Amino acid sequence: MEQTKHYRHELKYAISYGQYLELGGRLRLLMRPDPHVNASGSYLVRSIYFDNLDDKILREKIFGASRREKFRIRYYNDDFSVIVLEKKVKHNQLGMKFHAALTEDECRRLLDGDMVWMRGHPSELVQELYAKMRCELLRPRVLVSYVRKPYLFEPGNVRITFDSNIRTTMYHRKFLETKVQDIGTADVPGEIILEVKYDAFLPEVIEDMIQISGVRQQAFSKYGICRRFG
């Protein structure tokens, strides 16, 4: 790959809105907000996930494959001037991401099924997606949207995020729209997904802060939960 990367630990928890208020209040005393947030301390994330006609990526998640990968196109706050192609590699509770910038024109051509331009692209990641779209028949399958509130802590390169209002397109194959038609996915109203990511170690002060009575770590896939709807 063109980028030197390393695995990071990834922990996920489903929490209530009340627990979010409690935990967020503690974290704000120690951690700093992500510099890309808006005035409310959050931003809107939209991700277009790829899978093949046999739902290979979805089945690997459901059956708990220890090693898996998925491709997605991501942009923020409905701003098409910054679009990123990502490949996320998972090994149990460890994750690693590779990324490449796409122009809006490149993204729209890809979503329309025009792949010729990808063969000679300067990014190896774009070339890899091209090969897998040809050989494994990967195609855009669903648009996942949510609001993210992120916090950073330099020791351990810790990133803690609260993701809410997770929404999905239902039997919908149009992407990169200015007006998105989607539905909510939460089984429990107000549920929020807490994600904790860090490098080699999680500082004890952060580990103590995120302890919430009755909340246990769990596997959670936004892609998986959104594919229940189509």
Secondary structure, 3 states (H helix, E strand, C coil): CCCCCCCEEEEEEEECHHHHHHHHHHHCCCCEECCCCCCCCCEEEEEEEEECCCCHHHHHHHCCCCEEEEEEEEEECCEEEEEEEEEEEEECCEEEEEEEEECHHHHHHHHCCCCHHHCCCCCHHHHHHHHHHHHCCCEEEEEEEEEEEEEEECHHHEEEEEEEEEEECCCCCCCCCCCCCCEECCCCCCCEEEEEEECCCCCHHHHHHCCCCCCCCCCCCHHHHHHHHC
